[in-house]
């Protein structure tokens, strides 16, 4: 489990750097299809509060038992309060800071901090800094479900 967490952290830090680079034409060999993704080639979901980019899930990698993504929250913005009925979430702060809500309680998270959010726990994050908040998020299901409260 420790090796998995370290690998996920390393992947997230690498992807965070890759996400800031200009997209390049890269091709993944056919024999690696469904096993390797390239953030430069993946869709980014844009919201008024920030972005989500999924780098691993059941759709991208059939058979995946995890969902992994990069999330940003713009300064002064927040993502909607929500919960995941079918999986826990682990969120690692790559850069920036934010106030994380967790079933009515809050904690300030800064770069280098990690929080585990069990299934069914209502949560969201507010960017309290002046820079974009960048996080790596991982879910214990390849088919993560989300229920929004607002």
Secondary structure, DSSP 8 states (H G I E B T S, - for coil): -HHHHHHHHHHHHHHHHHHHS--------GGGTTT---GGGS--EE-SSEEEEEEESTTTSTT-S-EEEEEEE-TT-B---EE-TT--EEEEEEESEEEEEETTEEEEEETT-EEEE-TT--EEEEE-SSS-EEEEEEES-TT---EE--
